[in-house]
Amino acid sequence: MSKEVHYFVNTNGSQGFRSFFLSNFGALNPLLKLDNYPGSLVEDMIGKICTRADEKGYQLEVIHNCLDNCPEGVILPQLHSGLINIPAYIDYGYTLSRLMDDEAVQATRESLVLAHKHFQNAKKIHDDWEKIYISHMNFAKLNQFANDTILELLGPHTKNQKGSAVHRFFGAATKHGPVDYIENLTDDMGKRYFIKGRPGTGKSTFLKKFAERAVRNGFRTEIYHCSFDPDSLDLVVVRDLSLCLFDSTAPHEYSPSRESDHILDFYEAAVQPDTDEQFSGELLQLSGQYKEQMELAREQISKADSIKKQAEDSVLLQINPDKLKNSVNKILQKVFVQKQA
């Protein structure tokens, strides 16, 4: 059975809508862009692609929609081909939807704008949360801990080639709440490093330094950004070394389950030990306020998805089954076309 990896290229978060579309799809040829196909048709089409890819032994990358977590795209790395559905509420370029006064599209976008505002409120609260730990951080110890770890993991490993990076999200704030594919992305790694800590304790900065070093050392590096704050990193994967490191704190908290798993505790390494106890009341209040804003954002994401699906239901009634079948067959042929050497 071929390996399937799952991730997101788009997110709704504290910076509004952010996309790593080009980082993942920009170099593909052929790349098939579906223009606002109903989600159920896209999911069925991707299912057919996955079945055929599995039969032929091709690797697969499945990209998920950040509203409902359903598949919206697929990449076959060995064929340098891919398919992606672009919903009307996403403005990727000169699509027809930009010229139309579509009430459903407008209502979907309005709900997403409200979600972004709640994410922004949550980010301000999160910043105050971080300040508590930053003010009780021993930065000299933190830097030493980070540098020693990077040297230990990457120091002796280099490749005689130019490194590269691809940028993605391993999770998203969907209508179902936080969803992530950490287990899927890391299950075949020989060594997994679970980064523990608190907001502001240097986890993302460490991951950025690690990723930069991995690329400098010649490795193709998968860099997974935080869907809530895309300027921060949550996961770095170096498959050539069978190695990954990720932020294993809420809302994507995991614990080691294999002998080869390791914990990197940034709180223990560099934060004043009694900080949690000293500010317990304030931290509890900030946590509650943060969760409240995130839930309000989720409600708007759910509303946007509901509006989108209602519009899709009306489109599905107008589709000719025979034309759809012919279109799907042509798409499958193009996705699996073999390049001439």
Helices and strands as residue ranges (DSSP letters): E 4-7, E 10-13, E 16-19, H 21-25, E 31-35, H 39-56, E 60-64, E 71-76, G 77-79, E 81-86, G 96-99, H 103-134, H 139-154, E 164-169, E 171-174, E 177-180, H 182-186, E 191-196, H 203-216, E 220-225, E 233-238, G 239-241, E 243-247, E 261-265, H 266-270, H 275-278, H 280-316, H 321-335
